[in-house]
């Protein structure tokens, strides 16, 4: 593809190449101490306010704080205002130049750019950011409590410091005067703490005026993400019924479902802290959904032709010219998010998800607590999916237990992969091509348009630049662990991975400070058959930095499997008295569960042929072509083979054309016309067929038959002669020797 070429670049108006979008390595954050990581996150929070005018946790509709309004103050004045604020909080070395330098580093490389800047020598002042975090937490916790004065809040702050930081609370505890000044800087009114409870609750939950609905005029300007139960039961990897959970991303401007991932949802087994087998949506699922949204969805066999992009309202020809991956793609646009609105769930607020979004140039904005109207579009989309799709799928359970039918799990059920395939086809065929009530033309308000038609209108106005992720970039999206390579390989989640390439790192220092011999190892929970060790030394020299290793007991499984299935097998083995540390037995249990899932309780009912693998990513490099670079032969230049210098009848000595008549001598061949062939030792025949020509005969010389037989008969008779069977009582080979009565042996009869 053109976009995958090494010299591909997007040029600006002056003809200069713009910097390409990259997925930087965020593993440097894993090398920081807890205090250093806290400093990096605090600086990131303040720099976001300098650039965007609001803190990350501020209300989206709230006006910027004084001095940070981008429409009023320049970046230089905002840098100076932030430096003054940090110095007032007690931070040292927080000048305007420092703020500007770190702001530029954050804009260029995201969180990774702040690591070197912040950890180079940041010094904390009298007011620590931990104190501010605890103060804000105490204010939020007291919204629904009985009204009180600021002195109570001060005492609770001191108690929280003593409980959280028992060794440092004396140094962190602010005085009463500092506490009141801190409240003033944070914009917390002392009078609001003593206000009625209902008033505080309304003020905490209500957005700032004016009240406006969510609007977006550009592709990806606002994308809403959320998770919900799918109200469908499917067959899990172990062959048992399991509930499903859907995570989807909706583009507000076009109402396009740019990504949808279905995962199983089940409770684990065992007590808290030692629970095994639990499964639900994780941060890695949300990251995979982002990777799915950045690439065209390929059409699958069996889909309706109307579900393909070439038969839809999308500008197919222009999109193929821009991105060749659109050939054979489904009728679902590729929209790169610019801002994502999420709720306060752990999966969307995890560092893994936020860091990936930051490196991809995506801003993450959390919705307000207990305010579902901030994500009204994705909530209404979930309701439409359950109404238009879920209730027509086998295994539909209804929205609640009171609405569930009887014996739902006893009927025919789809596998998780099949439900995902059905949903993808429904999105491309129905959702994207059906007129939407929220999409109307400003010139014809009475006419509704489909998401694909709205996308065609917007993409014609602003254009589209594809962002293909390479194999190496896809691997950087995977979770990782830092492990030491032993003689047995590396061990992840009670599984051992090894290969000859990985063994080269046994006893080798990583070169990273504080890591010793630990190397970064990436793995895919949906396909844990392989892991990839990352060698940062090779990347500096331009070599492939990824080293692949396979699960050592993969031959016992012999099929695709997932982390979820491994956990189910471990829980099943422990329940029967087995040990959770024996990976060989767990691998056999995985194979048994796969066989049970394929067989099912009733052989007449078709069962899933494969396990749930999640969205597919290009993680393995293609095998090299052994014929690459070799040109195709030209028939005109091929040299003709030379003619034989002997007659065809002399190629097989002892094989002559069978005579038309005559009788065969007893024990030999019949006389054959032509020059006589003298008797020669077996294996070497001399024939005078051509002067000066020596023809070597095979072991079949002198046998019966001729060239008039078929080729199969001729070559089948060319087997070596069998040795003579020795007579009883003699050694092998002695039967063919003449008996010598004059050898003078002891006991011989010489008379």
matplotlib code that plots the C-alpha trace (Angstrom):
import matplotlib.pyplot as plt

x = [0.0, 1.1, 0.5, 2.8, 5.7, 8.8, 8.9, 5.2, 4.6, 1.9, 3.3, 2.3, 1.7, 5.5, 6.2, 7.7, 6.9, 4.8, 5.8, 4.1, 1.8, 3.7, 2.9, 5.7, 6.9, 5.2, 7.1, 9.4, 6.6, 7.1, 10.7, 9.6, 9.2, 5.8, 6.8, 8.2, 5.1, 3.0, 5.0, 4.6, 0.8, 0.5, 2.4, 0.3, -2.9, -1.6, -0.3, -3.7, -5.2, -2.6, -3.4, -7.1, -8.2, -9.7, -8.4, -9.1, -11.5, -13.4, -16.9, -16.9, -19.3, -17.6, -15.9, -12.1, -10.5, -9.2, -6.0, -6.4, -9.1, -7.6, -9.9, -8.7, -5.1, -2.1, -0.1, 2.7, 0.4, -1.1, 2.3, 3.1, -0.2, 0.4, 3.9, 2.6, 0.0, 2.5, 4.9, 2.0, 1.4, 5.0, 6.5, 10.1, 11.7, 8.3, 9.1, 7.3, 10.2, 9.9, 6.2, 6.7, 9.4, 7.4, 4.3, 6.2, 7.6, 4.1, 2.6, 5.4, 5.5, 2.7, 3.4, 6.6, 8.0, 7.4, 9.4, 12.8, 11.7, 10.0, 12.2, 15.4, 15.2, 11.7, 11.7, 8.5, 7.6, 5.5, 2.1, 2.2, -0.2, -1.2, -2.7, -4.7, -6.0, -7.1, -8.8, -10.8, -11.7, -13.0, -15.0, -16.7, -17.4, -19.2, -21.6, -24.5, -23.5, -25.0, -23.9, -20.8, -18.1, -14.7, -13.0, -14.6, -13.1, -9.7, -9.8, -10.9, -8.0, -5.5, -7.0, -6.8, -3.1, -2.3, -4.1, -2.7, 0.8, 1.6, 5.4, 5.0, 1.8, 3.6, 5.5, 2.4, -0.2, -1.1, -1.6, -5.1, -4.1, -2.6, -5.7, -8.0, -5.7, -5.8, -9.6, -9.6, -7.1, -9.2, -12.4, -14.1, -16.4, -16.4, -20.1, -21.0, -19.8, -22.5, -25.3, -28.3, -27.6, -30.0, -28.4, -24.9, -26.1, -27.8, -24.7, -22.5, -24.7, -25.9, -23.8, -23.0, -25.3, -26.1, -27.4, -26.8, -27.0, -24.0, -23.0, -20.2, -19.6, -16.5, -15.6, -14.3, -14.8, -16.6, -16.8, -18.8, -17.7, -19.6, -20.3, -23.5, -25.0, -26.0, -29.1, -28.0, -26.6, -24.0, -21.7, -18.4, -15.1, -15.7, -19.1, -21.2, -23.7, -22.3, -23.6, -22.2, -21.1, -20.9, -18.4, -19.1, -17.8, -20.3, -19.2, -21.6, -21.3, -22.4, -23.9, -21.5, -20.7, -16.9, -16.1, -18.0, -16.5, -18.3, -16.7, -18.0, -19.1, -19.1, -18.3, -15.2, -14.9, -13.4, -13.1, -12.1, -8.4, -8.1, -10.9, -10.3, -12.1, -13.9, -14.3, -15.7, -14.6, -11.1, -8.9, -7.3, -10.7, -11.2, -7.7, -8.5, -11.7, -9.7, -7.4, -10.5, -11.9, -8.7, -8.9, -11.6, -13.7, -13.1, -16.2, -16.7, -17.9, -21.7, -22.5, -25.1, -23.6, -25.5, -23.3, -20.2, -18.8, -18.9, -22.7, -23.3, -23.6, -20.0, -17.6, -16.0, -13.8, -12.3, -11.7, -10.0, -7.7, -6.8, -6.7, -6.4, -7.5, -11.1, -11.2, -13.7, -14.4, -17.8, -20.0, -18.7, -16.6, -13.2, -13.3, -10.3, -11.5, -10.2, -12.0, -13.5, -16.2, -16.2, -17.7, -15.9, -15.5, -12.1, -11.5, -11.8, -9.8, -7.0, -3.5, -3.1, -6.2, -5.5, -1.8, -2.7, -5.3, -2.8, -0.1, -2.6, -3.6, -7.0, -8.2, -10.1, -12.9, -14.7, -18.5, -19.9, -20.8, -24.4, -25.1, -26.1, -27.1, -23.4, -23.4, -27.0, -26.1, -24.3, -27.0, -29.7, -27.6, -27.5, -31.2, -31.6, -29.2, -31.2, -34.4, -33.4, -30.8, -30.7, -34.3, -34.0, -31.0, -31.3, -30.6, -32.2, -32.9, -34.6, -33.5, -34.2, -34.8, -38.6, -38.7, -36.6, -38.2, -38.1, -35.3, -33.4, -30.1, -31.6, -32.3, -29.8, -27.2, -24.6, -20.9, -19.3, -17.5, -20.8, -22.6, -19.8, -20.0, -23.8, -23.5, -20.8, -23.0, -26.0, -24.1, -22.9, -26.2, -28.8, -27.5, -25.1, -27.6, -30.9, -32.0, -31.4, -33.7, -30.7, -29.2, -30.9, -29.8, -29.6, -31.2, -33.9, -34.8, -37.6, -35.3, -33.3, -30.1, -28.2, -24.9, -23.1, -24.6, -23.7, -20.1, -20.0, -20.9, -18.4, -15.5, -15.9, -15.5, -12.5, -10.9, -9.5, -6.0, -5.6, -3.6, -2.5, -0.8, 2.1, 2.8, 5.2, 2.8, 0.0, 2.3, 2.9, -0.8, -0.6, -0.1, 3.4, 5.3, 9.0, 10.4, 13.7, 14.7, 15.6, 16.7, 13.0, 12.1, 9.7, 6.6, 3.3, 0.1, 1.4, 2.4, 6.0, 7.1, 10.4, 12.3, 15.8, 15.8, 14.6, 17.3, 19.9, 18.7, 19.4, 21.7, 21.9, 21.5, 18.7, 20.7, 17.8, 18.4, 16.8, 15.6, 18.7, 18.0, 14.3, 13.0, 9.8, 7.5, 4.2, 1.3, -2.2, -4.9, -7.2, -4.5, -1.9, -0.2, 2.7, 4.5, 7.0, 10.2, 11.2, 14.9, 15.4, 19.0, 18.0, 15.6, 18.6, 20.4, 17.4, 16.8, 13.5, 13.3, 10.7, 11.6, 8.8, 8.3, 5.6, 3.8, 5.8, 2.7, 0.9, 1.1, -1.1, -3.9, -3.4, -6.0, -6.7, -7.5, -7.7, -6.8, -10.5, -10.4, -7.1, -8.7, -11.8, -9.6, -7.5, -10.7, -12.0, -8.8, -8.6, -12.2, -11.4, -8.4, -5.7, -2.9, -3.0, 0.7, 0.9, 0.7, 0.9, -2.3, -4.0, -3.1, -4.7, -7.8, -7.9, -7.8, -10.6, -12.8, -12.2, -13.3, -16.3, -17.3, -17.0, -18.9, -21.6, -24.2, -26.1, -24.2, -27.1, -26.7, -23.9, -21.4, -18.7, -15.6, -13.3, -12.8, -13.5, -10.4, -11.5, -10.7, -7.8, -4.5, -1.6, 0.9, 2.9, 5.4, 4.7, 7.0, 9.7, 9.2, 12.2, 11.7, 11.7, 14.0, 14.3, 12.9, 10.5, 12.3, 11.9, 11.0, 13.0, 16.2, 15.9, 18.6, 17.4, 18.6, 21.2, 20.4, 21.6, 24.8, 23.6, 20.6, 17.5, 17.7, 21.1, 20.1, 19.1, 21.7, 20.2, 17.0, 16.5, 13.5, 11.6, 12.0, 9.0, 9.5, 11.8, 12.2, 14.0, 16.9, 16.3, 17.4, 18.3, 16.9, 15.9, 18.4, 18.0, 19.0, 22.0, 25.5, 26.3, 26.8, 29.7, 29.3, 30.6, 30.6, 27.3, 26.9, 29.2, 28.3, 30.3, 28.3, 29.6, 26.5, 28.5, 32.2, 34.1, 30.9, 30.7, 27.2, 26.9, 24.1, 21.9, 21.2, 18.5, 20.9, 20.4, 16.8, 13.9, 11.7, 12.3, 11.7, 8.3, 6.9, 5.4, 7.7, 6.3, 7.0, 10.6, 11.5, 9.7, 11.9, 15.1, 15.3, 18.6, 19.0, 18.3, 21.2, 21.0, 19.4, 22.1, 21.7, 20.7, 23.7, 26.0, 26.8, 25.6, 27.5, 29.0, 26.5, 27.9, 31.6, 32.9, 33.9, 37.6, 38.6, 42.3, 42.3, 44.1, 41.5, 41.5, 39.2, 39.2, 39.1, 42.0, 41.7]
y = [0.0, 3.6, 4.6, 1.8, 2.8, 4.0, 7.3, 8.1, 11.5, 14.2, 17.6, 21.0, 24.1, 24.7, 21.1, 20.0, 16.6, 16.8, 14.5, 11.1, 9.9, 7.5, 5.2, 6.0, 3.5, 4.2, 1.6, 4.3, 5.1, 1.6, 2.6, 5.5, 5.4, 6.1, 9.7, 10.4, 9.0, 11.2, 14.2, 13.4, 13.0, 16.3, 18.2, 16.6, 17.8, 21.4, 21.5, 20.4, 23.4, 25.7, 24.3, 23.8, 26.2, 23.6, 20.9, 17.3, 16.7, 20.0, 20.2, 20.4, 23.4, 25.2, 28.4, 28.6, 29.8, 33.4, 33.6, 30.4, 31.3, 30.5, 33.0, 35.8, 35.1, 34.0, 30.9, 32.9, 34.7, 31.3, 29.9, 32.8, 32.4, 28.7, 29.4, 32.0, 29.5, 26.7, 29.0, 30.1, 26.4, 26.1, 24.5, 25.5, 25.7, 26.4, 29.4, 30.4, 29.1, 25.7, 25.6, 26.4, 23.8, 21.1, 22.1, 21.7, 18.3, 17.1, 18.3, 16.5, 13.1, 13.1, 11.6, 10.0, 13.5, 14.6, 11.7, 13.2, 16.8, 16.1, 13.5, 15.5, 17.3, 18.4, 19.8, 20.0, 22.9, 23.2, 22.4, 18.9, 17.8, 14.9, 17.4, 19.0, 15.6, 14.6, 18.0, 17.7, 14.1, 15.3, 18.0, 15.5, 13.1, 15.7, 16.9, 14.6, 14.9, 17.3, 20.9, 22.0, 24.7, 24.8, 24.0, 20.5, 20.1, 21.1, 18.5, 15.8, 16.7, 16.3, 13.0, 11.8, 12.8, 10.9, 7.8, 7.9, 9.1, 8.3, 9.0, 12.3, 13.8, 16.4, 17.8, 17.7, 19.1, 22.7, 25.4, 26.9, 30.1, 28.0, 25.9, 28.9, 30.3, 27.0, 26.9, 30.3, 29.3, 26.2, 28.2, 26.5, 28.9, 28.7, 29.6, 26.7, 24.2, 25.4, 25.6, 23.2, 19.7, 19.9, 23.1, 21.5, 18.4, 20.5, 22.6, 19.5, 17.8, 20.7, 22.0, 25.6, 27.8, 28.1, 24.6, 23.3, 19.8, 17.9, 19.1, 18.3, 19.7, 17.7, 14.1, 12.7, 16.1, 14.2, 10.4, 8.9, 5.5, 3.3, -0.3, -2.1, -5.6, -7.0, -8.9, -12.0, -15.3, -17.0, -20.1, -19.4, -20.9, -23.7, -24.6, -23.2, -20.4, -17.0, -13.4, -10.8, -7.2, -4.6, -1.7, 0.8, 4.1, 6.6, 9.6, 12.4, 14.3, 11.3, 8.9, 6.3, 3.3, 3.4, 0.5, -2.3, -5.1, -8.0, -9.8, -12.5, -11.5, -14.0, -14.1, -15.8, -18.8, -18.8, -16.3, -12.7, -12.3, -15.8, -15.7, -17.5, -17.3, -14.0, -12.0, -8.6, -5.6, -4.5, -1.6, -3.7, -4.3, -0.5, -0.2, -2.9, -1.0, 2.1, 0.1, -1.4, 2.2, 3.3, 0.7, -0.3, -3.3, -6.0, -7.6, -11.3, -14.2, -14.7, -11.0, -9.3, -7.4, -4.3, -4.3, -3.5, 0.0, -0.1, -0.5, 2.2, 6.0, 6.4, 8.0, 4.6, 5.6, 8.6, 6.5, 3.7, 6.2, 7.6, 4.3, 1.0, -0.9, 0.2, -2.4, -5.0, -3.2, -3.0, 0.1, 1.5, 4.7, 5.1, 8.1, 9.1, 10.4, 13.8, 13.8, 10.9, 11.3, 8.5, 7.8, 7.1, 3.4, 1.9, 0.6, 4.1, 5.8, 3.3, 4.6, 2.1, 3.5, 7.2, 6.9, 5.2, 7.9, 10.6, 9.2, 8.8, 12.5, 11.8, 13.9, 12.0, 13.9, 12.3, 12.9, 14.4, 12.2, 11.0, 12.9, 10.5, 13.4, 14.0, 10.7, 10.7, 9.7, 6.5, 5.7, 6.1, 4.0, 1.1, 1.3, 1.1, -1.9, -3.8, -3.0, -3.5, -6.2, -8.1, -9.1, -10.8, -12.9, -16.5, -16.4, -13.0, -12.6, -9.3, -6.3, -7.8, -11.1, -10.5, -10.3, -13.4, -16.3, -19.9, -22.3, -19.7, -21.5, -24.8, -23.5, -23.0, -20.4, -18.6, -18.5, -15.2, -14.9, -15.5, -12.8, -10.4, -11.2, -10.7, -7.3, -6.1, -7.0, -5.4, -2.1, -2.0, -3.0, -1.5, 1.1, 3.0, 3.1, 3.9, 7.5, 8.8, 11.2, 13.1, 13.8, 16.5, 18.8, 22.5, 23.4, 20.8, 20.3, 17.9, 15.4, 12.9, 11.3, 8.2, 8.1, 7.1, 10.0, 12.5, 11.1, 11.6, 15.2, 15.9, 14.0, 16.0, 19.2, 18.3, 15.3, 12.1, 11.0, 7.3, 6.2, 2.6, 0.9, -1.4, -4.7, -3.1, -0.3, -2.9, -4.7, -1.5, -1.4, -4.8, -4.9, -5.9, -7.2, -7.0, -10.4, -12.2, -14.8, -18.1, -21.4, -22.3, -19.0, -16.4, -17.0, -15.0, -15.9, -19.3, -20.1, -20.6, -19.3, -20.2, -20.1, -20.2, -16.5, -15.7, -17.9, -15.4, -13.1, -15.5, -13.9, -10.7, -7.3, -5.1, -1.9, -0.1, 1.5, -0.5, -3.4, -5.6, -8.6, -7.9, -7.3, -6.0, -8.8, -8.0, -10.5, -10.6, -11.9, -12.9, -15.0, -15.9, -18.5, -16.1, -13.4, -10.8, -9.7, -6.1, -5.4, -1.6, -2.1, -3.5, -0.5, 1.9, 0.0, -0.3, -4.1, -5.7, -5.2, -8.0, -11.5, -14.1, -17.0, -19.7, -21.4, -24.5, -26.8, -25.5, -29.0, -30.3, -27.8, -27.7, -25.0, -21.3, -20.4, -17.3, -16.1, -16.4, -20.1, -20.6, -19.1, -21.3, -24.4, -23.4, -22.9, -26.3, -28.0, -26.4, -27.3, -31.0, -30.9, -30.0, -27.5, -24.1, -24.1, -27.1, -25.6, -29.0, -30.2, -26.9, -27.1, -30.6, -29.2, -26.4, -29.0, -30.9, -27.8, -27.0, -30.5, -30.3, -27.0, -28.4, -31.6, -30.0, -31.8, -32.8, -34.0, -33.0, -29.3, -27.6, -26.0, -23.3, -24.4, -21.8, -19.8, -16.1, -14.3, -10.6, -8.0, -9.1, -7.2, -7.8, -8.9, -11.5, -10.6, -12.2, -15.1, -14.0, -15.0, -17.3, -16.4, -12.6, -10.8, -13.7, -12.6, -14.9, -16.9, -15.9, -18.9, -17.4, -17.5, -21.0, -23.3, -26.5, -29.8, -31.6, -34.8, -38.2, -39.6, -43.2, -45.1, -45.3, -49.0, -48.9, -46.6, -49.7, -52.4, -55.9, -54.3, -54.9, -54.7, -58.0, -60.1, -60.9, -64.6, -67.2, -69.2, -68.2, -70.4, -72.1, -69.7, -66.8, -64.3, -65.1, -64.1, -60.4, -58.8, -56.4, -56.6, -59.2, -58.2, -60.0, -61.2, -58.6, -58.3, -57.3, -53.5, -52.6, -53.5, -52.6, -52.4, -51.6, -49.7, -46.6, -46.5, -45.3, -45.1, -46.7, -47.3, -48.2, -50.6, -50.9, -53.9, -55.1, -56.0, -59.4, -59.8, -60.8, -58.3, -55.5, -51.9, -52.7, -52.9, -49.8, -47.4, -48.5, -52.2, -51.4, -49.3, -51.6, -54.5, -52.6, -53.7, -55.1, -58.9, -60.7, -62.7, -66.5, -68.1, -70.0, -73.7, -74.9, -75.3, -72.9, -69.3, -66.6, -66.6, -70.0, -71.8, -70.3, -71.3, -74.6, -77.0, -77.4, -80.8, -80.1, -77.1, -78.9, -78.1, -79.9, -82.9, -82.8, -86.0, -86.1, -89.6]
z = [0.0, -0.6, 3.0, 4.2, 2.0, 3.9, 2.1, 2.4, 4.1, 4.2, 2.9, 4.1, 1.9, 1.6, 0.5, 3.8, 5.2, 8.3, 11.3, 11.0, 13.7, 15.9, 18.8, 21.2, 23.8, 27.1, 29.0, 30.4, 32.9, 34.4, 35.3, 37.6, 41.3, 42.8, 43.7, 40.2, 38.5, 40.7, 39.7, 36.0, 36.4, 38.3, 35.6, 32.9, 34.7, 34.9, 31.3, 30.0, 31.7, 30.1, 26.6, 26.8, 29.5, 31.9, 34.1, 33.0, 35.8, 35.4, 34.0, 30.2, 30.3, 33.1, 32.1, 32.3, 35.5, 35.5, 33.5, 31.5, 28.9, 25.5, 23.8, 26.0, 27.0, 24.8, 25.5, 27.0, 29.5, 30.4, 31.0, 33.3, 35.1, 35.7, 36.9, 39.4, 40.6, 41.1, 43.0, 45.2, 46.0, 47.1, 44.0, 43.3, 39.9, 38.3, 36.2, 33.0, 30.9, 32.7, 32.1, 28.4, 27.9, 29.5, 27.6, 24.3, 25.4, 26.3, 23.0, 21.0, 22.8, 25.3, 28.7, 27.5, 26.8, 30.5, 32.0, 31.2, 32.0, 35.3, 36.8, 36.0, 39.4, 40.4, 44.0, 46.0, 48.1, 51.3, 49.7, 48.2, 45.5, 47.7, 50.1, 47.4, 46.2, 49.7, 50.2, 47.0, 48.0, 51.4, 49.7, 47.3, 50.1, 52.2, 49.5, 50.8, 54.5, 57.0, 56.6, 58.6, 58.7, 57.2, 60.5, 60.2, 56.8, 58.1, 60.9, 58.4, 56.1, 58.9, 59.9, 56.3, 56.1, 59.3, 58.0, 54.4, 55.1, 58.8, 58.3, 56.5, 57.8, 60.0, 57.0, 54.8, 57.2, 56.3, 58.9, 59.3, 57.4, 54.6, 54.5, 54.0, 51.3, 49.6, 49.6, 48.0, 45.2, 44.5, 44.1, 47.1, 48.9, 52.7, 52.7, 50.4, 53.0, 55.4, 52.8, 52.8, 51.6, 48.6, 47.4, 47.5, 45.7, 43.0, 42.6, 42.3, 39.7, 37.7, 34.7, 34.3, 32.3, 29.4, 29.0, 25.4, 24.0, 22.7, 19.3, 16.8, 13.4, 12.4, 12.1, 15.3, 17.1, 19.9, 20.3, 23.2, 24.6, 27.1, 28.0, 28.6, 28.9, 25.5, 26.8, 24.9, 26.1, 23.9, 24.1, 25.8, 24.9, 27.3, 25.7, 28.6, 28.3, 29.2, 29.3, 26.9, 27.4, 24.6, 24.4, 21.6, 20.4, 18.7, 16.6, 17.5, 14.2, 12.0, 14.6, 13.2, 15.3, 14.7, 17.0, 18.8, 20.8, 22.5, 25.4, 27.7, 31.2, 34.0, 37.7, 38.9, 41.2, 44.7, 47.5, 47.1, 46.4, 45.0, 42.5, 39.2, 35.8, 36.1, 32.9, 31.8, 29.7, 30.5, 29.5, 26.8, 25.2, 24.9, 23.4, 20.8, 20.0, 19.2, 16.9, 15.2, 14.7, 13.0, 10.3, 7.7, 8.6, 6.0, 4.6, 5.5, 3.4, 3.6, 4.1, 2.0, -0.9, 0.3, 3.4, 1.4, 1.0, -2.8, -2.7, -0.1, 0.0, 1.0, -1.6, -2.3, -5.3, -3.4, -0.3, -2.2, -3.8, -0.4, 1.5, -0.6, 2.5, 1.7, -1.2, -0.1, 3.2, 4.9, 4.7, 8.0, 7.8, 9.4, 11.7, 13.8, 17.2, 18.4, 21.7, 23.7, 26.4, 28.9, 32.2, 35.5, 34.9, 35.7, 32.2, 30.7, 33.4, 33.5, 32.7, 29.9, 28.0, 28.7, 27.7, 24.4, 23.7, 24.5, 22.2, 19.4, 19.8, 21.3, 24.2, 27.0, 28.8, 31.7, 32.0, 35.2, 38.0, 38.0, 34.8, 32.0, 29.7, 29.1, 27.1, 25.9, 22.4, 23.3, 25.8, 23.2, 20.7, 23.2, 23.6, 19.8, 19.5, 22.1, 20.4, 16.7, 17.1, 20.4, 20.5, 17.1, 18.1, 19.5, 23.3, 23.9, 27.6, 28.0, 29.9, 33.4, 35.0, 35.2, 31.3, 30.6, 29.0, 30.3, 29.3, 27.3, 27.7, 26.5, 23.0, 20.1, 21.0, 18.9, 19.8, 20.8, 17.5, 15.6, 17.6, 16.9, 13.2, 13.2, 15.0, 12.5, 9.6, 11.2, 11.8, 8.2, 6.6, 8.8, 11.2, 8.9, 6.0, 7.7, 8.1, 11.6, 13.4, 14.8, 11.4, 9.4, 6.7, 7.8, 4.4, 4.5, 8.2, 7.3, 5.6, 7.7, 6.4, 7.2, 9.0, 5.8, 3.9, 6.6, 6.6, 2.8, 3.2, 6.0, 4.6, 1.3, 3.3, 5.6, 3.9, 5.3, 6.2, 7.0, 9.9, 9.3, 12.2, 11.4, 13.1, 15.4, 16.4, 17.0, 19.4, 21.3, 22.1, 23.9, 27.7, 28.8, 31.8, 32.7, 33.1, 33.4, 30.9, 32.4, 30.9, 30.6, 29.0, 30.4, 32.5, 32.2, 34.1, 35.0, 31.4, 30.1, 26.7, 25.1, 21.8, 20.5, 19.9, 23.4, 24.9, 23.6, 26.3, 29.1, 31.7, 29.6, 31.2, 29.7, 30.1, 31.8, 35.1, 38.0, 35.8, 35.8, 33.5, 33.2, 29.6, 28.3, 27.1, 25.3, 25.2, 23.7, 26.1, 23.2, 21.6, 24.2, 22.1, 21.3, 23.3, 22.0, 23.8, 23.0, 22.5, 22.6, 21.5, 18.1, 17.5, 17.7, 15.0, 12.7, 13.3, 14.1, 17.9, 18.5, 19.5, 19.3, 21.6, 21.7, 24.6, 25.4, 25.8, 22.7, 21.1, 23.9, 22.9, 19.2, 18.6, 19.2, 22.8, 25.0, 28.4, 29.4, 28.5, 30.4, 33.5, 33.2, 32.8, 35.9, 38.0, 36.8, 37.7, 41.1, 41.8, 41.2, 43.6, 41.1, 41.5, 39.9, 39.2, 36.9, 33.4, 31.7, 33.4, 32.7, 29.0, 28.8, 30.6, 27.9, 25.2, 26.9, 27.2, 23.5, 22.6, 24.8, 23.3, 19.8, 20.7, 22.8, 24.9, 21.7, 18.7, 16.4, 17.4, 15.6, 17.9, 17.5, 15.6, 17.2, 20.4, 21.0, 19.8, 19.9, 17.3, 15.1, 15.0, 12.6, 15.2, 13.3, 10.5, 7.1, 6.1, 3.6, -0.1, -1.0, -4.7, -4.1, -6.5, -8.9, -12.3, -14.2, -17.0, -20.6, -22.8, -25.6, -23.6, -22.2, -23.7, -25.3, -23.7, -25.9, -27.7, -26.4, -27.8, -27.5, -28.8, -26.6, -26.6, -25.0, -22.0, -20.0, -20.6, -20.9, -22.1, -25.8, -27.9, -27.6, -30.8, -32.8, -32.5, -31.2, -28.1, -24.9, -23.7, -20.4, -17.6, -20.0, -22.4, -25.9, -28.7, -29.6, -32.8, -32.9, -31.7, -29.2, -25.6, -23.9, -20.3, -17.9, -14.1, -12.5, -12.3, -15.3, -18.9, -22.0, -25.2, -28.7, -29.6, -30.3, -30.9, -27.8, -25.8, -22.4, -20.9, -17.2, -16.6, -13.6, -11.4, -13.8, -16.6, -18.1, -16.9, -19.0, -20.8, -23.3, -24.0, -25.5, -21.9, -20.1, -18.3, -14.9, -15.6, -16.8, -13.7, -11.3, -12.4, -11.7, -8.0, -6.8, -6.9, -3.7, -2.1, -2.3, 0.8, 2.7, 3.3, 6.8, 9.0, 7.1, 7.6, 5.4, 2.1, 2.7, 0.5, -2.6, -1.9, -3.2, -0.4, 0.0, 1.3, 1.3, 3.6, 6.4, 9.1, 12.4, 12.3, 8.5, 6.5, 4.0, 2.9]

ax = plt.figure().add_subplot(projection="3d")
ax.plot(x, y, z, "-o")
ax.set_aspect("equal")
plt.show()
